[in-house]
């Protein structure tokens, strides 16, 4: 077929590959020309068959999706890479973008999205699964909210020990009980409490306890 789009699928689970192939080939212009069970085989097939699109699972034996994408980048192979993954972490997504990956499709929605994703990357656009886009957007909004919230900034300025003490105070623990729980002296607990009050700009004998109880959900 003159306008046929050739695709290589790489995933170490045959059932996943079969499901993807079936979903992809519902479009008569899309053709899966080969399948691979690991990253090394995927690179070999991509070099030989020169597909327009390579669908790579991030978690594969011998060479994972990131390793395969780096090889494609280093060898300047003209193929659009789509990552297939269960991972929705923002850090992995950003790392994929840095490698020049054009598509990022979550396995949970792959059957429904893969054809749209292939069409997008072949047209020169990026494609990201809607659930991942929503997740990242929420994370960015939450991060911006934290950056603009003086109270959250103050809480985040606490050391791990100070934060743990504040959480114990929120459970109405006394300084002696906190000292026993942390294996430190009561004097050390009191010093930590003083530092926490200073960071949170709290004054008064019961101000720290009231703050801990009131903001327990944020700790």
BELCORZI-V844871 format. One record per backbone hydrogen bond with DSSP energy under -1.0 kcal/mol. NH is the residue of the N-H (numbers start at 1). CO is the residue of the C=O. If there is no record, write none. Layout:
NH_CO + NH_CO
//
This chain:
4_1 + 5_29 + 7_31 + 8_53 + 9_34 + 10_55 + 11_36 + 17_13 + 18_14 + 19_15 + 20_16 + 21_17 + 22_18 + 23_19 + 24_20 + 25_21 + 26_23 + 27_24 + 30_27 + 31_5 + 33_7 + 34_7 + 36_9 + 39_61 + 42_38 + 43_39 + 44_40 + 45_41 + 46_42 + 47_43 + 48_44 + 49_45 + 50_46 + 52_6 + 53_6 + 54_80 + 55_8 + 56_82 + 57_10 + 58_84 + 63_61 + 65_58 + 68_64 + 69_65 + 70_66 + 71_67 + 72_68 + 73_69 + 74_70 + 75_71 + 77_72 + 79_77 + 80_52 + 82_54 + 83_103 + 84_56 + 85_105 + 93_89 + 94_90 + 95_91 + 96_92 + 97_93 + 98_94 + 99_95 + 100_97 + 101_96 + 102_81 + 103_81 + 104_127 + 105_83 + 107_85 + 109_106 + 113_109 + 114_110 + 117_113 + 118_114 + 119_115 + 120_116 + 121_117 + 122_118 + 123_119 + 124_121 + 125_120 + 127_102 + 129_104 + 133_129 + 134_130 + 135_131 + 136_132 + 137_133 + 138_134 + 139_135 + 140_136 + 141_137 + 142_138 + 143_139 + 144_140 + 145_141 + 146_142 + 147_143 + 148_144 + 153_149 + 154_150 + 155_151 + 156_152 + 158_155 + 163_159 + 164_160 + 165_161 + 166_162 + 167_163 + 168_164 + 169_165 + 170_166 + 172_169 + 173_168 + 178_174 + 179_175 + 180_176 + 181_177 + 182_178 + 183_179 + 184_179 + 189_185 + 190_186 + 191_187 + 192_188 + 193_189 + 194_190 + 195_191 + 196_192 + 197_193 + 198_194 + 199_195 + 200_196 + 202_197 + 210_206 + 211_207 + 212_208 + 213_209 + 214_210 + 215_211 + 218_215 + 219_216
//
